[in-house]
């Protein structure tokens, strides 16, 4: 987030790309008293901005430094502020706790839900999580009883390309290191439950195969919470009869597992166990589905998840309550925190800020068509996060050139923002406000182009400065959100009674603006089989690239004249949806050339460094 220069009133500081980078701490803390150095710096920076960028970068603190310097309050104090009894709070050390999930089942008053989503992701960064944290802090600063409700970070992206996922700058959830690493062990429990079922499937085959499982049609993969492309496709069971039945196998990352999706959509422990039992993990030689319940694994899997289903309570840098619980991939699942966490938050606060993964065509669509429908909840407002840099990227500007002013590229990229606005406002019927996550390289003219465009679209547009100023920098956004809150029923993209093909084509046409859908022979066959098995009434979860409205990542902005190609269809019976894969979707990501892990370390006194 950009910090204003106290002399020239221009944005300054390094590019924070989704919460990464440094900030002007003096300005962020509200100390804007001019100094001689400030005056000289302002004049020189205006004339030679790039000459001074390196110097300012050197002086800036990283996200982890900001988080480690913060003074946290005991989590029992945060819980007491919510009116929670000691019996319902299970501390995990001084600054983390779990809350009894059964409180979410008691009903009572319900707060207003605010959904934060974003335009289609780009390498430029959008800052969705940072905006969510800052908005919650801003609402609290305005005297509104507010809770933040976020997903848990996955270790794979943390050590791969993200380096962390707890917000950025002065809009973070803490303890940042714990949240980004093992936290309270929820994801480990999910991985263990997943792998228990995998082990019991292969053991059933080894012990005479009483269910007549076809080893060639086992759909259940093992998983681990790390990016490792080497494990995508493996052959196991080698070494003779005593070591199992040789077969092709593979690993997913834990957050792409159906167990994670089940975990996040379950409304209670009982519902969790029933959903686990419905998981279809294999097929027999005559094509009949085999479930986790038939394998006999559901009860033990639920036992492993018994403690994990209790939502996790932490705090923001401004000591406001935050629940972080669950986190499935936004492609292969619905990309939102758990239903129990959301319901619990709505019962404890007047306002709840939550986010959905990736852009509004993926995360928000699944949040609304899958999660909200299953949970019986509905947002009262939608915050659509955009950046000038990302709009320039959609306008055809290369990443290396995004720092250069380019009003024409901003105008070209606005088509992406406009389509997301139309989808949320006209498609789903939600009140929308656009939050422009300001960067130091933005010009006033570029920001004005975005603001004017939003005015033409009939939605408010607010400059967000939460990265640099925390809640104070988000008050304008918070006031705009409060001004549009309205309880409306969701206009779902499709009715559940529609056929699977009709649902797919509804999302493709209404949300993506595709001219039509083509199906591979295998996908068409699977759709027919699932319908015949009685799964035709499930919602669809379309997995495609997050970088485009289409299934082609290269088509930026708001492409038209394309068709979607359905390559594969998978059943997620436990989660309660059908996964529709368009294009090449990785359920086990790989590491980049220089993984974030290279810069993560721990000092001799146990202080973690390098997370961001």
Beta strands, then each sheet from edge to edge (+ up, - down):
strand 1: 3-4
strand 2: 11-12
strand 3: 89-91
strand 4: 97-99
strand 5: 112-118
strand 6: 146-150
strand 7: 167-168
strand 8: 171-174
strand 9: 213-218
strand 10: 222-224
strand 11: 234-236
strand 12: 247-249
strand 13: 251-253
strand 14: 280-284
strand 15: 289-291
strand 16: 312-316
strand 17: 321-324
strand 18: 351-355
strand 19: 379-386
strand 20: 432-437
strand 21: 460-464
strand 22: 517-519
strand 23: 539-543
strand 24: 564-572
strand 25: 577-582
strand 26: 601-602
strand 27: 608-609
sheet 1: 1+ 2-
sheet 2: 3+ 4- 16+ 8- 7+
sheet 3: 3+ 4- 16+ 17- 6- 18- 5- 19- 20- 21-
sheet 4: 9+ 14- 15+
sheet 5: 10+ 13+
sheet 6: 11+ 12-
sheet 7: 22+ 24+ 25- 23-
sheet 8: 26+ 27-
end
